[in-house]
């Protein structure tokens, strides 16, 4: 049983190493070729949306702390984080669509 566990963990470790190595190489290629998130248009959008993201997450943190301290329901107030992440994704998608429409 111990030997089987050791072999399993070794196989998992090798698999993770291969995935990480190939992802790093692919990320390097995308950076050098300016593809995907590294394209010039995406970089400009990220710079334009950066302040919005900072303000958004500071506001979410403030709301989380306010709700948690006032209600003392830390066991329920965690739900603010997944809802805020969903709202963030939706807001960014809408803003990006509007910016592409203007261009």
N, C-alpha and C positions, 0 to 999 in steps of 0.2 A: 504494500500500500504506500509506503514511504517512497519507494523508488518510482512508482507510477506518478505520485504527486510531484516529485522532483523533475521527471521527464516532462510532465504537463507544464510546469512553471518555466522550464527551459524553452519549450516550444512557444509559449506565450511571449517570453522575453525576446526570442529571435523574431517572431512575427511583428512585435511592436517596433523593434529596431529597424526592420525592413520598411515598415510603413513610415516611420519618422524620417529615415534617410531619403526615401523617394519623395516625400512631401517637401523636404528641404530643397532638394534639387529642383523640383517643379516650381517651388516658390521663387527660387533664384532665377529660373528662366523667365517666369512671368514678370519679375522685377526688371530684368535686363531688357526684355522685349516690350515692356510697358503694355501688358495685356491685363484684362480683368480689372481688379481693384487698383491696379497700378497704372492704368491709362491716364493720360493727361486730363481728360474730361472728368474722370472719377476723382482724381486728385483735387481738381478745382471745386468739385461738389463737396468733397470732404472738408476743404478749407472753409467753404461758405456755410456748411451745416455744423461745423465744430462748435461755435459759440452756442448754438441752439441746444446741442446735446449736453453741453456742460451745465447750462441753466436748467434744462429739463431734469437732469439727474440730481442736481442740488435741490430742486423743488420737491422731487419725489422723496429724497432723504428727509427733508424737513417735514413733509406730510407724514411720513412713516413714524418719525420720532414723536411728532405732535400727537398723532392718533394713539400710538403705543403708550406714551406717558399719561395721557389724559384718561384713557380707558383701562389701562393696565392689563390689556388683553394681548400680551405678546404672542400667545398661542394662536391667535386668529389674525393679527395684524400683518403677518408675513405675506398674506395674500396680495398685499399692495405691490410687492416686487414683480410677480409674474404678470399682473395686470399692467403695471407700468412698462414692462418690457414689451408686451403686446402693443400698447399704445405708442411706444417709441417706434416700433417697426412700422406700424400703420402710418404714423405721422411722417416718417422719413420717406415712405413709399409715395405718399401723396405729394410731399414737397418735391421729390425727384421727378414725379410725373408732371407736375406743374412747370418745373424748370425746363424739362425736355420739350414740353409743349410750346413754351415761349421761344425756345431756340429754333 
